[in-house]
């Protein structure tokens, strides 16, 4: 049975299959962005004076990469990864509104909580607002955490 096209209406995808498809689809879309930013940072840091000095002293390419470039690229990667987690939370919430997220009977999800109350928006608007506010503050906290990590670990950039 294919995950994307079930055999019949009585045989819908299971919870695990839906989660696997969601993880793979979001991951496939997100990885090139992280890779492009990582490559750009690596190329920028590899042209710095301290890297050229390490090469002039006879350091191998692997040693230069691990000791000089990687510690400077990791904070940017971590910052982008935290932003990516925030984006994935918002994407999952959006997919849940269309019924494309995890099933409502399985693991609780803020997006599923919002979509379960979509027919009661006019009568009881406060029911869906709690998960929406939780999503908002979680995304906000992840953004601030990413900025904090970048600012704290970007020591060489702030000195130059």
Secondary structure, 3 states (H helix, E strand, C coil): CCCCCCCCCCCCCCHHHHHHHHHHHHHHHHHHHHHHHHHHHHHHHHCCHHHHHHHHCCCCHHHHHHHHHHHHHHHHHHHHHHHHHHHHHHHHHHHHHCCCCCCCCCCCCHHHHHHHCHHHCCCCHHHHHHHHHHHHHHHHHHHHHHHHHHHHHCHHHHHC
